[in-house]
Amino acid sequence: MGLWETVRARTQPKRNNLDALFHVPSAAITLQTALGFEPTGSGSVCYRSAVGAAFAQTQDDVVALIRDDTEAPEVSVSQDDFGFTWLVVAGDKDDMSGLCTDLHAVNTTLELNGFEGGLLCSMVPFRNAAGQTFGLTYLYKQGTFYPFAPTGEQSRDTLLELSVRDLLDKELPMEPDTQRWLAVWKAPGL
C-alpha cells in the first residue's frame, strides 16, 4: 500500500487468481491419499445473473464453448433459492484437469465480458466411501479456497472443514478468515 492510500485510509481490493483453480487436481490427489475423498466429477460456478441480452448471450456462449469440446461434459444451468445461478459441469471424475479448465473458462468469459461483479464462487465436490461430501470452494472476490461440508439441511461438519483446510494450506491459497466460509446450502453436487 502506498503513502497516498494510507493517508486516505483506502486499500486496493484483493485481486482474484483464477489460475489457482489449476492447482485443484494435485489437491485432489492429496485429499484422496490422506483423507479418502475423491472428486465426484462435477464442478460449478455460482454467479448472480445480469439482466439483458448481453449477459444472456455471454452465458449461452459459455455453455456452447464447453459443449463443443470433443469429450463434451454435461452442462446445466439452474437457479437456487437465493437467486444465484449455478452453471454445472459434470464429466469424468478422473479428468480433474479438464473440469478445472472448464470452470476457469466460465469464470474468465464472464469476467472478460464485464460480469465479474456477479461472480460469487466456484465449487468442486468431493465424496468419501462413507458418503460424506464437501465442496472445495473458490471465493472469486478473495482469490482463496475453503471447504464447505454440509451434513444436513442447515448443519455442517466444521471438524472436516478444518481438517481439509489444514491438509491443503500448502497447496492452495486457503481463506484464513472462517467468517468468509459461506454456507452454500443446496449447492449442486452436495
Protein Blocks (a to p, Z undefined) as FASTA:
>chain_A
ZZklmmnopacdddddfklmmmmmmmmmmmmmmnopacehiacddddddedjklmmmmmm
mmmmmmmpmklccddddddfkopacddddddfklmmlmmmmmmmmmmmmmmnopmmmpmb
dcdddddfkopacdddddfklopacddddfbfkbccfklmmmmmmmmmmmpccdfblklm
ccdehiahZZ
